[in-house]
Amino acid sequence: MKPHTLATLAISTILLAGCSSGNRQASGGSSGAGALQKPAASLPMPKPSSNEFVIKLTPSWVHIEVPSQDSDKTYKMPLVHGTTKVGPETVNFYLPAQGPYSLASSKPNSFANDSTSIMVDANGDGQFDAPERWYASSPVRLGDRMFSVKQIDPGGKWIEFADSSAKLSGLVIGKPCPDFRFFTTDGTRVSLADYKGKALLLDIWSMT
């Protein structure tokens, strides 16, 4: 979608609190169990194939507030930082500094995804809005492309991505809107291309 085209998406879903601008603190899930444990040993970086790439992860001062399993309090889980070039764009992302890391959700048919969270600072504002939160079990949007998570180092030192054939998804302010198509109640076919060059307000809601 071109800059002069506006797309606003309102979706009712289960999301955890976003990043607060004051201290760059992102709220979210983690695989921790109430306190930081001794980190797992790292594995050697793999040699990626032609459609894969490995990104080194480094410590950051960003953290997430994680619910403790032992009380109603929370504790701070630090995040590691990765950066990569996708076309002309430099993309920054974060994930928990400590595993265990999961590439699959234990509840695949539920809204509650408990695979490893990957937070992408897609618009470069230093905050993690709801659409910038992704999960390792599904393709992740980096820039204007989709990638699958192949591996995460148990020690949190690297992550391996692979090209994904998934269609572009995720609504991020200032970024192209993913294509969509649907039929209205009177059978009219509607797509994003129908509104090229026009202002568009898209309000999506559901009842479950």
NORPEWO-V325926 format. One record per backbone hydrogen bond with DSSP energy under -1.0 kcal/mol. NH is the residue of the N-H (numbers start at 1). CO is the residue of the C=O. If there is no record, write none. Layout:
NH:CO
NH:CO
This chain:
5:2
19:128
20:25
26:63
28:65
52:49
53:161
55:159
57:157
58:81
60:79
64:77
66:75
68:73
75:66
77:64
79:62
80:95
81:58
82:93
84:91
86:89
89:86
91:84
93:82
94:119
95:80
97:78
110:107
113:111
116:102
118:134
119:94
120:132
121:92
122:120
124:121
132:129
133:130
134:118
136:116
138:135
140:147
142:145
145:142
147:140
148:162
150:160
151:160
153:158
156:153
159:55
160:151
161:53
162:148
163:51
164:146
175:172
182:190
184:188
187:184
190:182
192:180
194:191
195:192
196:193
198:195
200:6
